[in-house]
Amino acid sequence: MIAALKGGNGIPTLLCRAVLSLSLMIVSMGEALAGNDPIVFQSTDTPPFWSASLPDNGVGGAALRLLSEYAGVQYSIEYLPIKRFRNSLATYIVGDPDILLIQKRRAIFPIGIFQSAFFYYKPRHDRINFRNLSELRGQTMGVLRGTLEDSDYFVRRGINVEESDTIESLFKKLRKGRISFCIVVSGAGRYTIQQLFPKEQKSFVQETIPGSQRPIAAIIDMGSPDGRAVAQRYRQVIRQVLDSPKYQQILSRQYGEDNTPTDNRNHLDSFVKYYESTWGN
């Protein structure tokens, strides 16, 4: 019987072909199932954009969920401290591509926009001007640990630097007067103030930094075969997602009904166009 399966005539030949076809079908099914295994994105907890404590993992999480639904990709999100996140070598990452310290060939899919801002506590500082660094001499600037590349640059100009591990810690220090001002993502700053000091929101002054728009993005290592396959799925649907009514609902959730900044889509389109060269063929 074994000899017949190697290529005899008649029924043994048909059986041989059937066994071969069945084997190929099983292999194909295994490959298909492997391709549908959930992937894991790494992020850092930055509400309202990314947080396991929020519905859909936050506003950025809602945009990622929509993109992944269109692309047929299953995923989960793992949250890391900011310093570990910046040094991540993971195949799948969500956040700001510029914050990553290790350079790799990555496909970048912008799914939202954020801006950075200065915040200060008005009961302790009637006004802090930010037109140039000389006006900040003698002040103490608060930043998240691991986000400032060259603190000596500011120290040499008479500006003290104090790092904190969380945004919550920065705003508590701001209120107590331990720091003069802090620089954080504007949306994250407003969210933190609402959570910590809901009755004092008007006491915290926000000065959005002009030209600080950055993308909220899905970032994928193109050196990984699995990553390249997922990137191709996202590439096929990204523009359809950003034009969809469901995406507009996500923006309304972030900014409030009819309060989306008028230049938001222009900035997002610019980032999509800028990064499309990273998507591969």
ABEGO torsion letter per residue (X at the ends): XAAAAAGBBEAAAAAAAAAAAAAAAAAAAAAAAAAABBBBBBBBBBOAABBAABBGGEAAAAAAAAAAAAAGBBBBBBBBBAAAAAABABABBBEBAAABABBBBBBBBBABBBBBBBBBBAAABABBBAABAAAABGBBBBBBBGABABAAAAAAAGBBBBBBABAAAAAAAAAAGABABBBBBAAAAAAAAAAABAAAAAABBBBBBBGABBBBBBBBBAABAAAAAAAAAAAAAAAAAAABAAAAAAAAAAAEBGABBAAAAAAAAAAAAAAAAAAEX
